[in-house]
Amino acid sequence: MKYTGPLDVFVSQRSALVDYATPIVGDRSRAEDVVQEAFLRYAPAVEKGTEVDEPLRYLYRIVRNLAFDLRRRKTLERREADKGPEWWMVPATPQTPEEQLIETDTVSKFRLALAKQPAEIRTAIEMNKFGGHSLTDVAAHLNMPLTSVHRLVARGMADIIEELDGSPPP
């Protein structure tokens, strides 16, 4: 069949493309979204003059790639949702007085070890480990390259761990 333009290919094959994508994504409405997205990627490429020998095959490939991308994304989202709440959101189990004393002592030692670190390292560790900021955020705040911030945090944590347990870092 000879097609005159991208819209012609899309209109004539839309239903077949949705049928093709549905088993991959597992839902007809998601498959329709995938086909629509595929057309939005396909049409501008063809309109700009991209050589497409077999437009239908090219469109099917776009649909297939987008469908598998969506399926992977949904799988990851499901996996994250199944993990449950973060450990710090779950109430702590009651501790014995000895466990509380050990924990308090460990936290105090950690605070002292952190306080001994240079200001940039201390700021990077506090922002990243306790403030929930990404290393990219920390790098922007400290006006440093990302790799330098990564090294700061890693070296600082290694020094603190060494001080806490007395063994040298690897």
C-alpha positions in Angstrom: 0.0 0.0 0.0 1.4 3.4 -0.9 1.0 6.1 1.7 0.9 9.8 0.9 2.0 11.2 4.3 2.5 10.3 8.0 -1.1 11.1 8.9 -2.3 8.7 6.2 -0.1 5.9 7.6 -1.3 6.7 11.1 -5.0 6.9 10.3 -5.1 3.7 8.3 -3.0 1.6 10.8 -4.0 3.1 14.2 -6.3 0.3 15.2 -3.7 -2.4 14.2 -1.0 -0.5 16.1 -3.1 -0.3 19.2 -3.8 -4.0 18.9 -0.1 -4.6 18.6 0.8 -2.5 21.7 -2.0 -3.8 24.0 -0.4 -7.1 24.9 2.9 -5.4 25.6 1.6 -2.8 27.9 -1.3 -4.8 29.3 -4.0 -2.2 28.8 -5.8 -0.9 25.7 -6.0 2.7 27.0 -2.2 2.7 27.7 -1.7 1.2 24.3 -3.6 4.1 22.7 -1.4 6.5 24.5 1.7 4.7 23.2 0.4 4.8 19.7 -0.4 8.5 20.0 3.1 9.2 21.4 4.6 7.1 18.5 2.8 9.3 16.0 4.0 12.5 17.7 7.6 11.2 17.2 7.0 9.7 13.8 5.3 12.6 12.0 7.9 15.3 12.7 10.7 13.0 11.6 9.0 12.3 8.3 8.0 15.9 7.8 11.6 17.0 8.3 12.6 14.8 5.4 14.0 11.8 7.2 14.2 9.0 4.7 11.9 6.2 5.6 11.8 3.3 3.2 9.2 1.4 5.0 7.0 3.9 7.0 4.8 1.2 8.5 7.7 -0.9 9.8 9.3 2.3 11.2 6.0 3.2 12.9 5.7 -0.3 14.4 9.2 -0.1 15.7 8.5 3.2 17.4 5.3 1.8 19.0 7.2 -1.4 20.1 10.0 0.6 21.7 7.6 3.0 23.5 5.5 0.1 24.7 8.4 -1.7 26.2 9.7 1.5 27.8 6.3 2.0 29.4 6.2 -1.6 30.6 9.6 -1.3 32.2 8.7 2.0 33.8 5.5 0.5 35.3 7.4 -2.5 36.5 9.9 -0.2 38.3 7.1 1.8 39.8 5.3 -1.3 41.0 8.6 -2.6 42.5 9.1 0.7 44.4 5.5 0.7 45.7 5.9 -2.9 46.9 8.9 -2.1 49.0 6.8 -0.5 51.7 7.7 2.5 53.8 11.3 3.6 54.3 12.9 2.3 57.4 12.9 5.7 59.1 9.1 6.0 58.7 8.4 2.8 60.6 8.2 3.3 64.4 11.3 1.9 66.2 10.9 -1.2 68.3 11.2 -0.6 72.0 14.8 -0.9 73.2 16.3 -2.1 76.4 18.1 0.5 78.5 21.5 -1.0 77.4 20.6 -0.7 73.7 19.5 2.9 74.2 22.8 3.7 76.0 24.8 2.1 73.2 22.8 4.0 70.5 23.1 7.3 72.3 26.9 6.7 72.8 27.3 5.8 69.1 25.4 8.9 68.0 27.5 11.1 70.3 30.7 9.6 68.9 29.4 10.2 65.3 28.6 13.8 66.1 32.1 14.4 67.5 33.7 12.7 64.5 31.6 14.7 62.1 32.5 17.9 63.9 36.2 17.2 63.4 35.7 17.2 59.6 36.5 20.3 57.6 33.5 22.6 56.9 33.0 21.6 53.3 33.0 17.9 54.1 30.7 18.4 57.1 28.2 20.4 55.0 28.3 17.9 52.2 27.6 15.0 54.6 24.9 16.8 56.5 23.1 17.8 53.3 23.4 14.5 51.6 23.0 12.0 54.4 20.7 13.8 56.7 19.1 16.6 54.7 18.0 14.3 51.8 19.7 16.4 49.2 21.2 14.8 46.1 24.9 15.1 45.4 24.0 17.4 42.5 22.2 19.7 45.0 25.2 19.6 47.3 27.6 20.4 44.4 25.4 23.4 43.4 25.3 24.6 47.0 29.1 24.3 47.5 29.8 25.5 44.0 31.9 22.5 43.3 32.0 19.8 40.6 29.8 16.8 41.3 32.8 14.4 41.3 34.5 16.5 44.0 31.4 16.4 46.2 31.2 12.7 45.7 34.8 12.3 46.9 34.2 14.7 49.8 31.2 12.6 51.1 32.9 9.3 50.5 36.2 10.4 52.2 34.4 12.1 55.1 32.2 9.0 55.8 35.2 6.7 55.6 37.1 8.9 58.1 34.1 9.0 60.4 33.7 5.2 60.2 37.4 4.7 60.8 37.1 6.9 63.9 34.0 5.1 65.2 35.3 1.5 64.9 39.0 2.1 64.8 39.7 0.2 61.6 41.0 1.8 58.5 38.7 2.2 55.5 39.3 0.0 52.4 
